C-alpha cells in the first residue's frame, strides 16, 4: 500500500449539490462512502485556455520525478445516518475499476470545520486497511496501490444564516505523517473553462448488461446453447421485464409508420404518445404512493426513536 | 444549568459528570445539531489543564441518544489523535452505554489523561538541554502537567504546572466543605532556548492555587524566593515548599485567632446572627441603641490581627426607594492595635460602634429626608 499525495480532488457540480442536499435535508448528522476513481495525470496540459492554465499543476519540477500526479474524482456517494456503521462489508469485491471506494464523508450540523475524534479514527481505519486499497487508472510504469484516504467534511455555521448555509473541506489523510492534508475541491461544471475535462471523461455506466440477443436460426448458435436451467430462467425473466416496458410499442406496430399504412401516421404517433403519457402517469402515481409510505414509516420511526430517548 | 430541552439520557450523563468530576468541568455553550433545532445535543466543555483551560466540543445526536458522542478538540490540537493507534484496544467509546450515566465522565477523564500524555510527549521532543534536565528532576512529582504553547506571533514556550506540598490541604482546615482537592501549584514558563544563546533565560514563575483556597490562604500575598542565574528547579523548589509550608501553618493558626475574636465579641454583642464557622472570616450581629436597631457585619481580613476587621452597618428601619435596607460605607479606620488582648479588641470595637451607630442613624435619616 502506497502513501502517495493526491494532487487535487474533483467533484462534479451535481454530485456535490446532491450531497449537500442530502446533508441539509437529513434530520441529524450523517456520514457515508465516497466512490470514484483516481487517475495519474500526465504533466501540465497544453491548453490554450487561460483559465485552465492558471489552475494547472503548481511546480511539477520540484516534486520528486518518481511521484506521480494523482487526481481523484468523486463520482458518486452513499449516505446514511451517522449512528449506523459505514457499510464496508457490502462493497463489491474485488472493487470495480470504474468506481472504487476512495474515501468517506461526514456531515454534522453546527460544528467546527475540523476532523473530530470519530473522524480521525474512521479515516485512519480506512486508510490502513489493505483490503480496501485500489489501483488508480493508467498506472503503467509502477503499480500503485492506494487506500481510501480521502475525507470530506460537511458542516453548517454555528448560527443559522440566510446566505452562508454550508461549509465543506476536503482532506487527504497521510498515514505516514498522521496528518489531515487539506486539499482543494475542484467543482466540475459544464462550460469553456472545463473543456479539459472532456478529454479525461471516461464513460462508466453502471447499467446492467441484459442479454437480449437476437434469435437467429444459425446452426452454430444452436450448438453453443448449453444454457443451464438457471440462466435460462433468468434470461426469461429479463426478457419479460423488457417486454413489459415495451408493451404497446411492438416492432410490428412501428412498421405502420412506414410504407402504405403511413397515411394514418399522425393518428398513430398520437396514440403512441398518449399511451406513453398514461404509462408515465401510472409510474408517477406508484412513486407518489411509495413515497407516502416511506414518509409514514419515517414518522413512525421518529416517534419510536423519541420514545427510546424518553422525550415523549 | 441543565435545561429540560436536553434529552433525558444525555442530561443524566451531564449531571453525573458535574457531580462526580474530581476537578471542576463547566459547560460553556450548548446548542442543537438537529434540523429543527429543538433539542440541545452539542456542548462545549471547559476542562482545566495545566492551569489553563481546554475547550472540547462534545457532539451527541439527540435523535439517536443511544449512540456514543463524538468529540472535537481545540483548533491548536489537530495532531492530538487518541484511539487511533492500536486497532482493537478497548477505550471509553468501544463499550459505550448511554443508559449508564457515568460513561461521559469516564470518556472525558480518559481523553484528558491521553491529552496529558500527548503534551508530555510534545514537550519531551523539544530540543533544549536545560529543559530536558529540568523535566528529569521534576517528572517524579505526582500530578505534574506540562504543555507546549506556540503561536504565529509568539515564541515557543513550555508551561509546567508543578504541584507543591505533599500535604492534603483539605484536611488542614477543620470542617471545610471543599468538593475538589485543593492544591497549590507553581506555574513555570520556560522560553524554548535558541541554539546560539549561551545563558538560558530565567523561567517566569507564578504561584497559583485552586480558587476556593482564597478564603483561607492567598498565594498572591506570598512572595516568591528570587531566582538566581544558573539555578535549576531542583534547587529552587525545596526552598519554596518550606516557605509555603510555614505560611500555611500560620494560616491555620490564624483561623483560631479569628475564632477567638468572634467568641470574644459574643458576650458584648449577643449571639451572632450569622458567622462563618470554617474560616471565621465573617460574622454579623444584631444591635440596638435606644430604639434604633441595626446589623453590624464584620469582615476579618486574612492578615488579622495585623489588619483590623472591616465593618459595615445596616439599618433595620431605614430603606431606600428600592426597599433595600440602607448600609453604611466600609468602615476600617478606627483605633486598633494588634498588640491588644483579644478581649480588649472586642471591647474597643464595641465602644467604637456605640458611637459610630449614632452617626449612622443620622446618615440614614438624612437619606430618608432626601427621598421625601
Contacts between the chains, C-beta under 8 A, distances in Angstrom:
chain1	res1	chain2	res2	distance
A	25	B	35	7.8
A	26	B	35	7.2
A	27	B	34	6.5
A	27	B	35	5.0
A	27	B	36	7.8
A	27	B	63	5.8
A	28	B	33	7.0
A	28	B	34	6.1
A	28	B	35	7.3
A	28	B	61	5.1
A	28	B	62	7.4
A	28	B	63	4.4
A	28	B	64	6.7
A	29	B	33	6.4
A	29	B	59	7.7
A	29	B	61	5.7
A	81	B	64	7.1
A	82	B	61	6.9
A	82	B	67	7.7
A	83	B	61	6.0
A	83	B	64	4.0
A	83	B	66	7.7
A	83	B	67	3.8
A	108	B	33	6.1
A	108	B	59	6.3
A	108	B	70	7.6
A	109	B	33	4.5
A	109	B	34	7.4
A	109	B	35	7.4
A	110	B	31	6.0
A	110	B	32	7.2
A	110	B	33	5.4
A	110	B	42	6.4
A	111	B	33	6.8
A	111	B	42	6.8
A	111	B	57	6.6
A	111	B	59	6.0
A	111	B	72	6.2
A	112	B	57	6.5
A	112	B	72	5.6
A	112	B	75	7.3
A	114	B	72	6.5
A	114	B	75	6.3
A	114	B	78	6.5
A	115	B	78	7.6
A	116	B	57	7.9
A	116	B	59	6.7
A	116	B	70	4.7
A	116	B	71	6.2
A	116	B	72	4.4
A	116	B	73	7.9
A	117	B	70	5.9
A	117	B	71	4.3
A	117	B	72	7.3
A	117	B	73	7.2
A	117	B	82	6.7
A	117	B	83	6.7
A	117	B	93	7.9
A	117	B	111	7.8
A	118	B	70	4.3
A	118	B	71	7.8
A	119	B	70	7.7
A	120	B	81	4.9
A	120	B	84	6.0
A	121	B	81	7.8
A	121	B	83	5.2
A	121	B	84	5.7
A	124	B	81	7.4
A	124	B	84	4.7
A	125	B	87	7.1
A	128	B	87	8.0
A	158	B	31	7.0
A	160	B	37	7.5
A	178	B	79	7.2
A	178	B	81	6.6
A	178	B	84	7.4
A	179	B	78	8.0
A	179	B	79	7.1
A	180	B	78	7.2
A	302	B	63	7.5
A	305	B	63	5.8
A	305	B	64	6.8
A	308	B	65	7.5
A	308	B	66	6.7
A	309	B	7	4.7
A	309	B	8	7.1
A	309	B	9	6.2
A	309	B	62	7.1
A	309	B	63	7.5
A	309	B	64	8.0
A	309	B	65	4.5
A	309	B	66	7.9
A	310	B	7	6.8
A	310	B	8	4.1
A	310	B	9	6.4
A	311	B	7	5.7
A	311	B	8	7.2
A	311	B	39	7.3
